[in-house]
Amino acid sequence: MAVTQKQVAELAKVSQAAVSLALSPEGRKTLSPQTVDAVEAAARALGYRANRAAQALKSGRTLTIGCVVPDLTNPFYPSLIRGVREVVEAHDYDIVIYDSEGSPDRERRFIDWAQAGRVDGVIGAFFYLRVPDFLPLIDGGISISRIEISKKVGGALPIDNIYVDNHAASIAAADFLLDKGYESLGIVSGPGEPSAVRVRGFEGRAKSRGAKIETAMAKSLNEEGGFAAACELIGGSDRPRAIFAVNDYMAIGALHALHSNGVRVPDEVAVIGFDDIPVASLAYPPLTTVSQPQAEIGRRAAQCLLSRLDGGEDGPGTAHELAYRIVERSST
């Protein structure tokens, strides 16, 4: 037989109304922390499970957050999702993960799906959608946190932006290689706006400092794409002395290409990536990379979203910049 709120109330020595409030995201704010702790302890002891459908019907909410990422196979995004999950689940929200596969059509399909009232809020890394595309969600009362790649400012619409300045970070990567004496540089790139932003920053700084530079464009942003692009760079007569890959997945592919062609890293060609995914330190040799705080990006995006859902923030959009850093390992 299912445990009831009445049984939880009796064990916690509070009213049944207090149990209902304590187990809802908004209601708990009206109670003392001691009461909330007592109810949660009693619920755990009895194995109480709230009826999510009943909660949603009563509150007019789905108690669900949609999280959109462009590629679940890229280890960067599962780390980011864990950060989101830590925050939203602590506030009794469920999370639905949607892989857009970096497709504009799939991004629009998600907006249509969310607009049907299936989520209370959206956290997403969108490569193609722009602010006007989110107006249907805003009009429907759905809160939005966007994970961006470029410097942003808060706008008039209630969209919160969380970003690492990828352009500045790529400039720092170019300076790092040039300061170490690598003057002939190659870029392993691929499709999409994040790649374009990183290439512009890196290439612009390298050229301004007089470096020789060549770019190889792959069809995909994965390990296979990195392998193919790196093979193109090292196949010519003027092989670069160092390679910048627009993400770590491609950088690991570049390392494999160099090993397969008998090129020693970093003695003959150095490699630097971008993101600092968990496997970067396990590559051979361990990968130097531009590190982004993946889980913290997710946590900050979720905190902004919940602040709006819980009524703490109802003003115009905000922008939150998080720091990058160069992590030097043996590949350079």
N, C-alpha and C positions, 0 to 999 in steps of 0.2 A: 504494500500500500504506500502511495506517495506521501511524503512528509508535507504537512500543511504549514502555512504561516502562523496559524494559531499555536501549533506545537513549538515553533521557533520562539514565538512571543513568550510562552510559558517558561521555556528554559532560560531565556534572556531576561525574564522578569520585567518586560515592557509590554505596552499595548500592541495589538495586532496592527493598528495604524502606524505605529512607530516602525514595525518590521517592514511594512510596505514602503515607507519613506526611506528607510535605511538601505534598502536593496535597489533603489532607483538612483540614477545619476544626479537628478535634480533634487529629489527629496532629501537626500542625505545632508545637503547643505543647510537644511532647516533644523537639524538635530545636533546635539553635542557630540564631539568625537568619542566620548566614552560610550554613548548609546549606540553609535554606529559600530564600534569595536565589539560591543556585547552581542549585538544582533549577528554580525558576521561570524563571530566565534560560535554562537549557537547554531547558525545555519551550517557551518562546516561540521560541527559535531554530529548533527542529525543527518547530514547528507542532503540538505534541502536544495532543490533545483527550481529556480524561478520559471514560471510559464512565460516564455519570451513573447509568445503571440498575445497573451493577455496584457503584458506590460506595454507592448507596442500599441495595442488598441486603446488602452487607457491614456497613454501619453501622446498619441498621435504621431509617434515616431517609429521608425523601423529598428532603431538601436543597432544600426549597421553602418559601417564606413566602407566606401569603395576605394581601393588603392590600385592605381594604374601605373604599370611600368612597361617599358618598351622591349624588354628582353629578359625573361626569367632565367635563361641559361647563363647569362652574365652574372658572375658571383657578386658584383657590385649591388645588384638590386635585392637579392635575398637578405643581405646585411641591412639595407635600408628598410626593408619591410619589417625585419625584427624590431627595429627601433620604433616604427609605427605601432606595431602590435603591443609592445610593452606598455605604451601609454594608453591606447584605446581600450585594451582589455582590462586594465586597472580601473577604468571608469565604466565597466560593464557593457562596452560596445563590442559587437562582433566585427570581423573584418573580412571583406571579399576581395580577392586578388584578381586583377584583370591584366592579361598580357596583350598589349596592343601590337606587338611584333613590329614596332616602329612604322606602322601603316596608318596613313591619314584616314582611310576608310574605317579601320577598326577604332581609331580614336573617336570618330564621329558616332560610330555605332554604340560606343560606351555612353556617350552623352545622351543618346536617345534612350538607352536602357535606364540610366540614372534618372532621367527626367520623368520616367514613369512612376517615380516615388519609391524606388527600391532601396535607396540609401538616404541617410541624413546628411552625409558630408562626403566630399571627394578629396583625396590626396593623390596627386599624380605628376608624373614626368611626361609632359606632352611635347612632342617634337614639331607638330604641325598646327595644332589649334591655337588660336589667338583669343584675346580677351572677349571680343564680341561673340565668339562661339559658346561662351559660358553663360551668356545672358539668360537662356532658358532655365538653367539650374538656379541662378540667382533669383529669378522671378518666382521659382518654385520653393524658395526658402532653403535651398541646399547650400551648405557652407563649402568653401573651396580653399585648399592650400595647394599651391603649385610649387614644384621643385624645378628650379631654373638653373641655367648655366652661365648667365651673364648678370652683371650688376643691374639691380632694379631699384625702383622707388615705389612707395605706396601710392596707389591710384585712388580715384574717386569710388570705384566699385569695391565691395567688400571681399576682395581676393587677397590672400596672404601669400607672399613670395618668400621662399627659402632658397638661398643660392650660395654656391662657391663661385668666385669670379674666375671662370675657366680661361678667359683671355689673359688675365694677369698671371695666372698659374703657368700657362704655356710660355709666356715671356720669361718667367723664372726658370723654367726647364731649359730654355735656350741659353740663358745666361750661365746656368750651371755647367752645361757642356762646353760652352765657349771659354769659360773661366778655367776649365781643366785642360784647355789647349786643343780641343777637338774643333778644327776649323772647316772640315768637309763633312756636311751633315745630310742625312736622308730622313724623309718623313714617310711613315707607314700610315695611310689614312683610309677612310671609307665613307659611305654615304651618311647623310643626316647633318642637322645643324650643330650638334655638339662637336662632331669632327671638324666641321668648317670653322667654328670659333677657335678651337685649339690650334688648327693649322694656321689661321691668320695671326694669332699671337706669336707662335713659335717662328714661323717664316718671316714675319715682319721684323722681329728682333734680330734674327740671324742675319738677314740681309742688311739691316742698318749697321751691323757690326762687321760687315765685309766678308761674311762666311759664304762658301759655296754651298748650294742647297739643291736637292732634287726630291721630288715627291712621287710616290707610287700609290695609286688609288686602287683599293680592293673593292670587290662587289659586296662583301659582307664584313661586319665588325667583329668577327670571331677569330678563333685560332687559325682556321684555314685561310681566312683573308689575310691575316698577318704573315703567314708562311708565304703565300703567293706574292704579296707586295714586297716582302724582304728579298725573295729570290730575284725579283725584277731589279731591285736596287743594286744587289751585289753581282748581278750578271753582266753589267757593263764594264767598260775598260777603266772607268773612273769611280771605283768603289768608295762609298762614304766611310769616314772614320768613325762616325757614331750615328745611331738611328733613334729617332723619336717616334714612338707609336702612340696613336691617339687614345688607346686604352690598354690596359694590362693584358687583356685577352689576346689582342693583336701582338703585343710585345712578346708574349710567350710563344706565339706562332713564329715571330721573327727569330727568337732564340733557337727554335727547332730548325728553321731554315739555315741559320748560320752553322749550327752543328752538323747538319746534313751535308753541307758544302765544305766542310773541313775548315771553317773560319773560326779562329779562337776569339772568345769573348772574355774580357774586354781588350785583350792584347792587340787584336787586329781590328775589331769593330765593337764599339760599346753600344749598349741599348738602355734606353730609359722609357718607362711606360707612364700611364696616367690612371689613377684611381686608388691604387694600393688595395686590391682585392686580397682576400685571405691567402690565396695560393701564391701571391707574388714573392713572398719570402721563402717559398718552397721550390721555386723554379731553379734551374741550373744554368748558370750561377744565379743566386738570389737577385731579384730584379730591383734596380733603382727605379723609383717612381714618384710621381706627384700624388701625395696622399690626400684624400678627401675623407672627412669624418662621416662615413656612410650611415651608421646607426644613429648618430646625433642629428643628421639631416632628417631622418625619419621621425625621431622623437620631437624635434622642433616643429616640424610640419603638423604632427598630431596635436601638440600642445596648442598651437595657434587655432587649429580647427575646433578643438574641444572648448577653447575659451569662447568661441562664438556660439557653439551649440549650448553651452551652459550659461550664456547670457553675460559673461564677463567682458566681452568685446563685441560691440555692434556698430563701430564706426567704419571709416573708409579702410582701404587695403593697407597692408603693412609690408615691409621688406626686411629680411633678416639675413645678414651675411655671415657665413661661417668660414673659418680659416683653412687654408691649404698649407702644406709643407712638403719640402723635398725630403724623401727618405732615401739616403744613399746606401746602396748595397754593392755586391761584388760585380754586377754587370757593367759598371762604369769604372 
